Amino acid sequence: MSSVGSIEAPSHCSLVPIFSGEQAAAVRICAVIQKADTGVGSSLVLLSSGWMGRAYLGALTDSRQTVLGWLELWVQMAGGETVLDESEAGTNPELDMRWKRWVSSMANGVDIIATNAEATHPLPVWLDVAAGRTVTPMDVGSGQPYELCQDDAALLVGGLDCFSESRRRFLAVKGQPSAGFIAATGEAAGNSRSVNEVLPNGGKGLLAFNPEGGFIFVRRLAPLEWEQHAGLLSGRAWRGLAAGRPPVKLGGPYAALDDWDRLQQGGAHLFSGSRGRAGRFHETFHLKLQLFLSMVRVVRARVAGTQLPQLNLTPSCFRVDLSPAAGALPVLWTAQAVLVEPPVSVALTAPGDLKYFKPAVGFGSSIYRSEGAGRALRGRGELRVRKVTVAADRMLVEATLVSPEVSPASPRDIVWARLPLSGVGAVNLVGTIDAADALAQGEARFRTAPMEPGQILLNALRAAEGGVFPGTPFETIPLLSSPVDLYSLGVLGVQLFLTGGGKPLPTALDEVLSLARATQNGAGTPGEKVRALVTADVRWLQSLGPQHHGHGFSTPEEASALLPLELWWDVVAMLGRLFPGSGENAFCRDFGDAPPYKIDAIFDPVVAAVEAIALRSQSLLLCDWPTNREVAHVIQKVR
């Protein structure tokens, strides 16, 4: 693990080792405990919380409590809130498998610290802040620790939910049935007891760190919140790790980030010291390109490793690390985006082996997600059975669903109707909408996936051919995939490049989408189309020109003198292409437009496009482009 050097822990924080077996070790992994502003009480510094677990601020220390590096400590929680039903949410083994798949997608990262707890359940842990130690519940009779009980037979004897068939978790002492069962979280159930009954002093003064004995995943912290780093590149200072109250000052390469003037004088840039404001304007533009490129690459790698779309990309899902190349390059040139949140999607299979992804958590309205993505439609409608065919020992049903709710459905969405048939009960008809047929408004024609053709069911469906079944319950399942993440990256790109001068993100996003749709037709590359449109209507220069990059330039003329407009409009055109369905130049046609067994492939052309633009920007850094342009203007005036 690369280090940020020796750093003193902030005065309002204390450190508690979280692995009891390492109490005497020379190097220890600790949780960071922050004292309350009032001076009463203390708490863990929470970095993130999701349906798979929570992330806390940690530290790597030596025996003198000197901080060698800052850490991110992910603790698995099985009972996180979810909108999935019980069958979709899965059981404890399924939750463990999802966790391991997520961790394994990052296994080769240089920032990972292997502890074995990322794949083997450790003992449950509470933190005694006053004593600076961990506490695990102990059985008084045997002197043995309570641990996560995965023994289904023992749990059944105790009248409790099985580990392998539920998401509920209980603690027990291995080989000591008389010790009973402890409810890891929440209220005691059945024959279990509350955990406070076996904790010292009833749990008073203790902080729950890993009460379920869930997996623990440790990696080096990327301290900079994404929005704070984007602000740095637009000319604003960093105030510290905002997860803490007050913000935690982290030292190392982050120590100088709270003073923008000192940043400029202290070698944070590579070229701008000799070129002044103009050099800083172009250099930070190039650094934004590099940051965005690293964001796309890290999302591609995560999606490739899990074969799951993230479905949750927002600024809080990314942080920025400055330390991998610290000392070899100016501090701002070492920035790498880090994807810190696990995916919130699960892969499910509908009847007929139709694979689809579904978000595990409920989403409110967010500018980083299209309102049309992730919204399952439910209702009742008229179902008309058109035709039943049998081929290769499989049965297919073609039907038409009539309901106002199906109008917004995409051609890639799944229709799941429950057709009531006499003699066989409700039959699941699951298929995809047929986009080739021209349908009346409020209708969706769909064909089911291949079904087992049992004779009784086949006879009942053939008897229903031509039948009209009003009031049939149905739902449409959006076929969401990695293009949802591409949309989110598009919004983040607009925020990065077009709001540095104070332009509101909703306004900038609306104008980029308008520009993308205005350039659907015509010849040439996407960048050439945008430049032709901007030449014909100068209002685009006012609304989306390079002055919105930041650094206090108020007019497009000022900014255009420092940055080639051809390069700028290629960036804006690339941003517009990130939004699925935005036009013929879009990288994806809709939110399901991804290969079903390699959903990360859609990011390849995006990476290539950003790399090409970044290479051109880098070549301009090696020449004094603003000065050359000024000379050219003087020559033109003389002529």
N, C-alpha and C positions, 0 to 999 in steps of 0.2 A: 504494500500500500504506500502510495506516495504521501509524504507528510507535508504539513503546512508549517513545520518548524515548532519549536517549543513556545507554547502560549499559556499565559496564566488564565485560569478560569475566571469569568466575570465575578465581581464581588458579591452580587446578589444571587449567585448560583452555587450549588454544592453538587458533588459527584458521588454516586453510589454504584459499586461494581454489581453487575447483574448476574454473573455466573459464579456461584458460591465456590466452585472448585478452583477458581483462579484468585482467591483472596490473597495468596502470598506470591502470586506471579509477578514477574518484573513488569509486564505490560498487561493492562486490564481494560476490559470493555465496561464502560460505566454509563448509567443513565444520568442525564442532567436534571437536577431538581432546582426549580426557581422559587425563591421566596416571594410571597405576595407583596404587592405595593404597600399594603397596610402594615406589613411586618408580622402578620398573624397567618399561620398556615403556610403550606408549600404545595407545589404541584409539579407534575411532569410537564415538559415543554412539548405540546402536541403539534406535530408537523402536518399530519394528515389523518383522516378517518374515513373509512369506507366499509363496504359490505364484507370484505375479506379480512380486514384487520385495521390496526392503527399504527401510525409511525410516530416515534418519539425522538427527540434530540438526544444524542449520545456523544460520548467522547472516548478516545483512546488515550490512556494515561500511563505514566510510569509509576513506580512505587512512591514517588514524591508528590503524586497528584498533579504533575505537570501535564498539560494537555499536549499530546503529540498530533492529534488530528480530530476533526469533528465527524460524527457518525450519524447515520439514520438507522433507527432500530425499529423494524417492522415486527409486530406481534400479531399472530393469527387470532381472530375472533370468529367463532362458529355461528354466533347468534346475531350477526349483523342484519339490519333491516333490509328487506327485499320486497319487490312487487311480484316476484315469482310465486306460483303456488307450490305446495309441498313437493309434488312430484318433479317440478322443474328446478326448485332450489337444490334438491339433492340431499343426500345423507352425509354423515361425517366422513366416510371414506371418499365420497365424491368431492367434498370440500377440500380434503387433504390432497387429492389428485390435482385439483385446479391450482391449489397453492404451489405444489411441486412443479407443475408445468410452467407457471409464471416465473418461479425462481430459476428453473433450468434454462429459461430463455435468456437469462443474464449470467449464466454460470461462468462464461469465459471473460467477463468484464474484469478489468484490473482494479476496479473499486470495490470488489466483493471481498468480504472477510468471512472465510469458512469457519463455522463453529460446530458443525454437525447438528445444531438445533434447527437448521433450516429444513431438515428432512426427517429428524427424529424428535419425537415429543419430549421436551425437557420437563423437569419438575415445575409445578406451579410456583410462582414467585410473587411475594409482596416486598416492598422496600421499607426498611426502617431508616428514615432519614436521619434521626437524631444519632443513631449508632453507626450509620454509614454501612449497613449490611443488608443482605437479603434474608427473607423469612419464608420458609416453606411450612405449611401445616403438618404437624406431627401427631402420630397416635401415641397417647400417653402410655398405653399398655405395652406395646411392642417397641416403642422408640423409633419406629420406621416412618418414613415420609408418605404423605398422601400424594398420589400421582393420577394422571388421567386414566380412567378405567376404560379399556377397550374390550373387556371380556363380556361378550353378550350373555353368556350363560349366567354369570354372577349377577349381572344387572337384572335379568329376568327373575332370578330367585328373589332379588330385592324388590321386585314389583316396579321396576323402573324401565324407561325406554331404552331399547338396545342402542349401542353405539353405532352399529352398522346399518340401522334402519331409521335413524332420526338425526336431527341436528343438535339435540340436547346432550350436554356433557356433564359427567359426574366424576368426582375424585374418590379414590379408594386406596387402601393399603394392600399391596400385592401379597397374597397368601395369608391375609389376616381378615377373614370375613367378619369377625367380631368388631372390627374398627368401624364398620358401617360405611355409608356413602355420604358424600358431601356434594351439595349443589354448587357447581363451579361458579355460576352467576345466577342472579335473580332469586326468586323465592324457592325455598325448599319444596320438593315434590315427593309424594309417596313416602317411602321409608328413608328418604335422605334428610340430612340436617343442614343448617346454615353454616357457611364456612366460618363465620365469626365465632362459632362455638369451639373451634379447634385452633384459632389464631391466638397468639399471646395478647393478653389484656383485651380480649374480644375484638381485636383488629383496630383498636384506637391508636392513632399515630402512625398507622401503616398506609402506604399507597399501593393500590393494586396495579401491578405491572403486567403480569401474565397469569391471571387467576385460573384460566382454563387449561394450563399446560399446553398451550398452542405452540406451533412452530415459531421460531424467531429467525429473522433474516437480517443480517448486518451488512451494511455497505457504507463506504465513505460518503459523507454528506456533500452535496452540491449546494452551498449555502445561499446563493443569490436567487431570490424569486425572479421568475422570468420577466415580469412587468418592471421590476426594479432595474434589471440589466438593460431592458429596452429603453428605460428612462436614461440610464447612463450613456447609452449610445446616442441619445437625443439631447444630451447636455445637462442631465439632472444628477444630483449626488445620491448615494446610498446611505440609509440611516441605520442599518443593522438588520438582523434576522427578525422579521416582523412577527414570527410565531411566538416569540417571547413578549412578555409585558413587564417592564419596558423592553424594547428591542435588545437582543443579545449581540454584543460586539464580539466578533470572532477572531480578530487578529490576523496574522499571516498576510497573504496577498490582498485580504479584504480590509486591512486596517486603513488604507488611504482612500477608500472609495467614498467616504463621507465628506470629502473635500474636493470639489471638481477642479478648483484652481491648482491644488497640489497634484491632482492626477495628471494634469497637462504638463506641469513642470517636472514631474517625477518620472517621466518616461513611460507613461501608459500607452502612448502612441508610437508608431514606428516612423512615420513620415511627417506628421503635421507640425512638429516642432520647428522645422525649417520653412514651412510653407504657410504657417499661421492659420487663420480662420478657413481659408479655402482648402488647405490640405486636410484640416480636421473634418470638414464637411464631406469630402470625398472618401477619406479613410474610414470614417464611421459608417458611411453608406456601404462600403465594402465589408466591414465587420458585420453589418446587419445581414448581408447576403450570406456570409459564412455561418452566422448563427442560424438563419433559416434553413440553410442546407443541412446543418447538423440536426435540426429538429426533424426534417423529413427523413433523414437517414436513421435516426434512432427510433422513429415510429415504424419505419419499414422493418427494422431488425426485430422489434418487439412483436409486430404482427406476424412476421415470418416464424418466429420462435414459438408462438402460441397458436397460430392459425385462428386467432380471434380478433375481431375489430375491437379497438379500445372503447368507442362509443361515448367517451367522456372527456375528450381533449379540450381543455380550457387553459388559461395562463397558470392556474394552480397545479396543473399536471406536469409542468416543466419547471426545472430549476437549472441554474447555470453554474458550471464549475470552472474556476480560473486556475486551478493548481496543477493539472497534469504536466504542463511545460513551464511551470514557474521558474524564472531565472534565465531561461533560454530566449524568451521573447518578451516584449512589453506586455504588461498584465492583461490589457484588453484583447490582445492577440491570442491568448491562451484559452479563450472562452469556448466551452463545449456545452451544448444543450443536453440535459439528462431527463429522461422520462421517469418520473418518480411514482406515478400511480399505476396500480394494476388495472387490467381491463375490467369493465363492469358488464361484459357480455358473457352469455353462456351459449354453447352450441346444443341445439335440440333437434330432434327428429320427429317429424309428423308421420302419420300413417302413409305408407307408400314409400318410406325411406327418403322423404323430402327433408333435406337438411336446411336449417335456418338459424339465425342468431337472434337473441332476444336480450334486451337490457335487464340487468338484475335489480336495478334501482329505479325509483321514480324520478322523472326529470320535470322540473318546472321550465318555464320559458327561459331560453338562453340565446343570446346572440350568436353563440358558438355552435349551435345546432339548428338545423332547419326545422321549422315547425312541422313540416311534412314527414320528418324522419322519426321513426319509433312510435308512431301513433297507431295502435291496433284499433280497428273499427269493429264495433259489435252492434248487432241489431237483429231484426226479424224482417224477412222479405219473402217475396214470392219466388219459389224455385220451380223451374220447368225442366224436366228430364228429357233431353233431346235424343240421346242414342246410347246404347250399351253394346260394347264390342268385346270379343274375347280373342286374344292373339298370344301365342306362345305361352299358354297356360296362365295367362294373366288377364284380368278384366279391367276395362277402362270405361269411364262414364263421362259423357259430355252433357253439360247442363248450363242453364242460364239463370242467373240470380238477378232479381229486380228489386232494387231498394235505393232510396236517395243516398244512403250511407256509402254505397260502393262507387259513387262518382269520383271521389278523390283517389281511388285505388290506383296503384301503379301497375303496368303490365307485368312486372316481376313479382307482385305480391302473391301471397298464398291465400286462397279461399278455403275456409274450413266450415262446411255446412253440416248440420245434423238433421238428416232427412228421416222423418217418422214413417215407417213402413209397417203395415199390419203383418203380424206373424213373425217378424224379426226384430222389431223395436227400432230404436234410433240407429241410423247408419251414418257413419262418418264419411262424407265425400270431401276429400282433400286434394286440391289441385292448384295449378297456376292459371292466372288469367290469360286468355288467348288474345294477344294484341293484334293478330292478323284480321280478326273479324270486325267489321264496322257495326257497332252496337248502338242502339237507341240510348238517349240520355237516361242515366240512372240504371243501366244494365251492365252486367259483367258476365261474359261467357267464359267458362273455364272447363278444363279437362283434368280429370283426376290422375294421380300417379297410379301405376299398376297396382291392382289389388288382388288378393287371393280370391279365386272365383268359386268359392263353395256353392254347391248346387242350389241350396235353399235360398241363399242371398242372390245368386244369379237369377233365379226364377222370379224373385220378388222385384228386383230392379227391372227386369225385362217387362214385367207386368205394369211397371210404373212409367214406361216409355210413353211420352206424350202427355203425361199427367202434370197437373199444376198443383203445387203444394203451397198455399198461402201461410204466412206466419212461421216460416221455417227459420229457426235460430241459426245465426252464422257469425263468423268473425273473419276479418281480413288480417293477415299477419304480414307486416312489411318485411320484404326480403332485404334486410339491412346487412351491409357488409362494409368492407374497408373504405368505400367511397364516402361513408359518413365521416370518417376520420379526415379524409381529404378536404371535405367542406370545412371542418374545424380548423385545419391548417390554413385554409384560405382566409378565414376570418382573422386568425392570428397573424398572418402575413400582412393583411391590410392594416392591422393595429401597429405592427412593427414599422412599416414603411410610410404610412400615411397619417399617423396621428401625432408624430413627434412635435409638430408645431401647434398642437392644441386642438386640432380638428376632432370633433366627436366621432367615435367609432361608428355609431349607427349611420351617420351621414356619409362617412367615407365608404362604408360597405355598400350602401344603397347606390352610390355613384359608380363604384367598381362593377357592380352587377348590371347597372344600366349600360356601362361602356361595353361589357362583355356581350350583352344582347344586341347592342348597336353595331357590333362588328361581326355578326354571324355570316353575312354574305360578302361576296367580293373575292378577288384574287389576292394572292400573296400570303406571307406568313402572318400569324396573329399579331406580331409586333408591327409589321408593315400596315396591316389594316388599322391598328390603333393610331399610328402616326398619320395616316391619311385622314382619319376622322378628326384628329386634333387639329390638323392643318386647315380643314374645312370649317371648324367651329372652335374658336379660341376659348370658349367658355370651359372646355375640358382642361385647358392649361391652368385656369384659375382654380378649378375644383380638385384636380388630381395632379397638379404639377409638383416638381421636386421641392418646392418651398415647404411642403408638408413633412419632409424628412426631419426637420427640426433645426436646432442651433440658431434660432432667432431670425431667420430670413422671412421677410413678410411678403415679398413679391416674387412671382415666377421668374421675372427678368433677372433678379439678383441670383437666385438659385441656379437658373439655367446657365449662367456665366461660369459656374463652378462644376457643373456636372453635365456630361453629354446627354442631350435630350433623347437621342436614339437609345441609349442604354437605359435611361429611366423608363421610357414607354415600353421597352421590352419587359421590364420588371412588372409594370402595371398589367400588361397583357398576360404575363405568366400567372399573376394572381387571379385574374378573371377566369382562367382556364381551370383553376382548382375546384370550382363550384360545379358539381355534377348537374347536368341538364341545362347549363347556362348558354348553350349554343353549340354549333358544329365544331368549334375549336376546343371544347371542354375535354379534359382528360378522361372523364367518365360520363356516360349517358344518363345514369340515375344512381340511386343509392344501393342498388344491387348489382351494378355492372362490374363484377370482379370474377375471375376464374374460381369455381367452387372449391378447388383443392390447392390453390396457391393464391390466396387473396392478397398477399403482399405484392404481387406482380404489378399492380396498378401504380405503385410508387416509383417503379423503374424509370418511366419517361419523365416523371417530375424531377427526380434526382438529376437526370441528364440535362434537362432544361435549365435548372438552377446552376449546375456546375458550369455550363457554357457561359451563362451570364456572369458568374463570379470570376471566371478566367478572364473575360474581357475587362471587368472592373479592376482586377489585379494588374493587368498589363498597363492600364492607365495610371496606376499608382507609381509605376516605375518611370513615368515621364511627367514633366511639369505641365500638365494639360491646361490648367487655368492660365498660366503665363503664356503658353503658346497661343491660346485663344485671344488673349489681350493683344499680343503682337499682330495676330491676323486681323483684328479689328482696326488697329492703327494703320496697317497696310491698305485695308479697304478704304479708309477715310482719305488717305493720301491720293489714292487712285481717283 
